[in-house]
């Protein structure tokens, strides 16, 4: 086990990481896919795809901790956290497996994988938001083997690549398990916090994390997540605004991921 520290960061990089982290933390709390900002940002400051994927977990851990601590401790919040107990084991088991698979993935494959997933996320983000506006269906059995396996697959993906976990979690919770979007969001924050811990430990133990970049980014994500949990989640236009921002961010990130392969063709 060893730590990886970057050379002295310049002020422009520091500011970019904090601002980008703040935006990502805010977006992750309101909807998800803030890693569409942080992963390209970490690669822009000089990390390769594997190191960026590992270092991104530092910000994710601080962000989810900050968001959970900032949530209002209402009876509904406590109830939805209890509803998450069925989901937690498959997600964490999947995350441990996924994180181990990602450590030694070739950089080109990691870059192509991230870029391809971003394309899928763009399609998901562009779909009709009205089908998400449902109340929680208490009559539906939410503890089926099929849902358990679906959440296990989500954990596998989340351990492999953090990016987009929130959107995929909400998609499963709202469209398949029939939770209301607001209830699914509470569950997402709680499950993402627990899932991040084993993945973070695996990446830290492997020595893949760049701590200087990671901790700088974590400052921004923590502030953004706390602000989002306290001030933005309740705003009536929060999801609409976030959706538009996500579309723009994902489009830019897709270009960034595939740029090395597109440039020789131009």
C-alpha positions as CSV (number, residue, x, y, z in Angstrom):
1,X,0.0,0.0,0.0
2,X,1.4,3.4,-0.9
3,X,0.2,7.0,-1.5
4,X,0.5,8.8,-4.7
5,X,0.9,12.6,-4.6
6,X,1.0,15.0,-7.5
7,X,3.6,17.8,-7.9
8,X,2.5,21.2,-6.6
9,X,-0.7,22.2,-8.2
10,X,-1.0,25.6,-9.8
11,X,-3.7,27.9,-8.7
12,X,-5.7,27.5,-11.9
13,X,-5.9,23.8,-11.4
14,X,-6.9,24.2,-7.8
15,X,-9.7,26.6,-8.6
16,X,-10.9,24.4,-11.5
17,X,-11.0,21.3,-9.3
18,X,-12.9,23.0,-6.5
19,X,-15.4,24.7,-8.8
20,X,-15.9,21.5,-10.9
21,X,-16.2,19.5,-7.7
22,X,-18.8,21.9,-6.3
23,X,-20.9,21.5,-9.5
24,X,-20.5,17.7,-9.5
25,X,-21.5,17.5,-5.8
26,X,-24.6,19.6,-6.4
27,X,-25.6,17.7,-9.5
28,X,-25.1,14.3,-7.8
29,X,-27.4,15.3,-5.0
30,X,-30.2,16.7,-7.2
31,X,-30.0,14.0,-9.9
32,X,-26.8,12.2,-10.6
33,X,-23.9,11.9,-13.0
34,X,-21.7,14.6,-11.5
35,X,-18.7,12.3,-12.5
36,X,-19.3,13.4,-16.1
37,X,-17.7,16.6,-14.8
38,X,-15.1,15.3,-12.5
39,X,-13.7,12.4,-14.6
40,X,-12.8,14.6,-17.6
41,X,-11.6,17.3,-15.3
42,X,-9.2,15.0,-13.6
43,X,-8.0,13.8,-17.0
44,X,-7.6,17.4,-18.1
45,X,-5.2,18.2,-15.2
46,X,-3.0,15.3,-16.3
47,X,-4.3,12.0,-14.9
48,X,-4.8,9.0,-17.1
49,X,-8.2,7.3,-17.3
50,X,-7.5,4.7,-14.7
51,X,-6.0,7.2,-12.2
52,X,-8.9,9.6,-12.8
53,X,-11.4,6.8,-12.1
54,X,-9.6,5.9,-8.9
55,X,-9.0,9.5,-7.7
56,X,-12.7,10.3,-8.4
57,X,-13.6,8.1,-5.4
58,X,-12.1,10.5,-2.9
59,X,-14.5,13.2,-4.0
60,X,-17.4,10.7,-4.1
61,X,-16.7,9.6,-0.5
62,X,-16.5,13.1,0.9
63,X,-19.5,14.2,-1.2
64,X,-21.9,11.4,-0.1
65,X,-20.8,11.8,3.5
66,X,-21.6,15.5,3.3
67,X,-25.0,15.0,1.6
68,X,-26.1,12.4,4.2
69,X,-25.2,14.6,7.1
70,X,-27.0,17.6,5.5
71,X,-30.3,15.7,4.9
72,X,-33.2,16.7,7.1
73,X,-33.8,13.9,9.6
74,X,-37.6,13.6,8.9
75,X,-39.7,10.5,9.5
76,X,-39.9,10.0,5.7
77,X,-36.1,10.2,5.4
78,X,-35.6,7.6,8.1
79,X,-38.3,5.3,6.5
80,X,-36.7,5.5,3.1
81,X,-33.3,4.7,4.6
82,X,-34.9,1.5,6.1
83,X,-36.3,0.7,2.7
84,X,-32.7,0.7,1.4
85,X,-31.7,-2.2,3.6
86,X,-32.8,-4.7,1.0
87,X,-30.7,-2.9,-1.7
88,X,-27.5,-2.4,0.3
89,X,-26.1,-6.0,0.2
90,X,-26.3,-6.6,-3.6
91,X,-25.0,-3.1,-4.3
92,X,-22.0,-3.4,-2.0
93,X,-21.1,-7.0,-3.1
94,X,-21.3,-5.8,-6.7
95,X,-19.2,-2.7,-5.9
96,X,-16.4,-4.7,-4.4
97,X,-16.2,-7.0,-7.5
98,X,-16.5,-4.1,-9.9
99,X,-13.7,-2.1,-8.2
100,X,-11.3,-5.0,-8.3
101,X,-12.1,-5.5,-12.0
102,X,-11.3,-1.8,-12.8
103,X,-7.9,-1.6,-11.2
104,X,-5.9,-3.2,-14.0
105,X,-8.1,-2.3,-17.0
106,X,-6.1,-0.9,-20.0
107,X,-6.4,2.8,-20.4
108,X,-7.8,2.7,-23.9
109,X,-10.5,0.3,-22.8
110,X,-11.3,2.5,-19.8
111,X,-11.6,5.6,-22.0
112,X,-13.8,3.9,-24.5
113,X,-15.9,2.3,-21.8
114,X,-16.4,5.7,-20.1
115,X,-17.2,7.4,-23.4
116,X,-19.7,4.7,-24.4
117,X,-21.5,4.9,-21.1
118,X,-21.7,8.7,-21.4
119,X,-23.5,8.2,-24.7
120,X,-26.0,5.9,-23.0
121,X,-26.4,8.4,-20.2
122,X,-27.1,11.1,-22.8
123,X,-29.9,9.0,-24.2
124,X,-31.3,8.4,-20.7
125,X,-31.2,12.1,-19.9
126,X,-33.0,13.1,-23.1
127,X,-36.0,10.8,-22.4
128,X,-39.4,12.1,-21.4
129,X,-39.1,13.2,-17.7
130,X,-42.9,12.8,-17.2
131,X,-42.6,9.1,-16.7
132,X,-40.5,9.8,-13.6
133,X,-43.2,11.8,-11.9
134,X,-45.0,9.0,-10.0
135,X,-45.9,8.5,-6.3
136,X,-44.3,5.6,-4.5
137,X,-46.4,2.5,-5.2
138,X,-46.8,0.7,-1.9
139,X,-48.6,-2.2,-3.4
140,X,-45.7,-3.4,-5.5
141,X,-43.4,-6.0,-4.0
142,X,-40.0,-4.4,-3.9
143,X,-38.0,-7.4,-2.6
144,X,-38.0,-9.7,-5.5
145,X,-35.0,-11.8,-6.8
146,X,-35.1,-9.9,-10.1
147,X,-34.7,-6.5,-8.4
148,X,-32.0,-7.9,-6.1
149,X,-30.0,-9.0,-9.2
150,X,-30.7,-5.7,-10.9
151,X,-29.2,-3.8,-8.0
152,X,-26.3,-6.2,-7.8
153,X,-25.6,-5.3,-11.5
154,X,-25.8,-1.6,-10.6
155,X,-23.3,-2.2,-7.7
156,X,-21.0,-4.0,-10.1
157,X,-21.1,-1.0,-12.4
158,X,-20.8,1.5,-9.6
159,X,-17.6,-0.2,-8.3
160,X,-16.2,-0.3,-11.8
161,X,-17.0,3.3,-12.8
162,X,-18.7,5.7,-10.3
163,X,-20.0,7.9,-13.2
164,X,-23.7,7.8,-13.8
165,X,-24.5,5.6,-10.7
166,X,-27.1,8.0,-9.5
167,X,-29.0,8.2,-12.7
168,X,-29.0,4.4,-13.1
169,X,-30.1,4.0,-9.5
170,X,-33.0,6.4,-9.9
171,X,-33.9,4.7,-13.2
172,X,-34.2,1.3,-11.5
173,X,-35.9,2.7,-8.4
174,X,-38.5,4.7,-10.2
175,X,-39.1,2.7,-13.4
176,X,-38.8,-0.8,-12.0
177,X,-39.3,-0.6,-8.2
178,X,-41.9,2.2,-8.5
179,X,-40.5,4.5,-5.9
180,X,-41.3,8.2,-6.2
181,X,-38.3,10.2,-7.5
182,X,-37.9,12.1,-4.3
183,X,-38.0,8.9,-2.2
184,X,-35.5,7.2,-4.7
185,X,-33.2,10.2,-4.3
186,X,-33.0,9.7,-0.5
187,X,-32.3,6.0,-1.0
188,X,-29.7,6.9,-3.6
189,X,-27.7,9.1,-1.3
190,X,-27.7,6.5,1.5
191,X,-26.8,3.6,-0.7
192,X,-24.2,5.6,-2.7
193,X,-22.5,6.5,0.6
194,X,-22.2,2.9,1.7
195,X,-21.2,1.6,-1.7
196,X,-18.4,4.2,-2.0
197,X,-16.6,3.0,1.1
198,X,-15.4,-0.5,-0.1
199,X,-14.6,0.8,-3.6
200,X,-12.6,3.7,-2.1
201,X,-10.6,1.3,0.2
202,X,-9.8,-1.0,-2.8
203,X,-8.5,1.9,-4.9
204,X,-6.6,3.4,-2.0
205,X,-5.0,0.1,-1.1
206,X,-3.9,-0.4,-4.8
207,X,-2.1,3.0,-4.8
208,X,-4.1,4.2,-7.7
209,X,-5.4,7.4,-6.1
210,X,-3.7,10.7,-6.6
211,X,-4.3,12.3,-3.2
212,X,-3.4,15.9,-4.0
213,X,-5.9,16.1,-6.8
214,X,-8.4,13.9,-5.0
215,X,-8.5,15.9,-1.8
216,X,-8.8,19.2,-3.7
217,X,-11.7,17.8,-5.7
218,X,-13.3,16.5,-2.5
219,X,-13.4,20.0,-1.0
220,X,-15.6,21.1,-3.9
221,X,-17.8,18.0,-4.0
222,X,-18.4,18.2,-0.2
223,X,-19.5,21.9,-0.4
224,X,-21.7,21.2,-3.5
225,X,-23.4,18.2,-2.0
226,X,-24.1,20.0,1.3
227,X,-25.5,23.0,-0.5
228,X,-27.6,20.7,-2.7
229,X,-29.0,18.7,0.1
230,X,-29.9,21.8,2.2
231,X,-31.0,24.3,-0.5
232,X,-31.6,22.9,-4.0
233,X,-33.3,19.5,-3.6
234,X,-36.6,21.2,-2.6
235,X,-36.5,23.8,-5.4
236,X,-39.4,23.2,-7.8
237,X,-37.2,23.7,-10.9
238,X,-34.1,21.8,-9.6
239,X,-34.6,18.7,-11.8
240,X,-35.3,20.7,-14.9
241,X,-32.3,22.9,-14.5
242,X,-30.0,19.9,-13.6
243,X,-31.3,18.0,-16.7
244,X,-30.3,20.8,-19.0
245,X,-26.8,21.2,-17.4
246,X,-26.3,17.4,-17.6
247,X,-27.0,17.3,-21.3
248,X,-24.4,20.0,-22.0
249,X,-21.8,18.4,-19.7
250,X,-22.3,14.9,-21.1
251,X,-22.0,16.2,-24.7
252,X,-18.7,17.9,-23.9
253,X,-17.4,14.9,-21.9
254,X,-18.2,12.5,-24.8
255,X,-16.1,14.6,-27.1
256,X,-13.3,14.7,-24.6
257,X,-13.3,10.9,-24.1
258,X,-13.3,10.1,-27.8
259,X,-11.0,13.0,-28.9
260,X,-7.8,10.9,-29.2
261,X,-9.6,8.5,-31.7
262,X,-11.4,11.2,-33.6
263,X,-8.5,13.7,-34.1
264,X,-6.5,11.4,-36.5
265,X,-9.6,11.1,-38.7
266,X,-10.0,14.9,-39.1
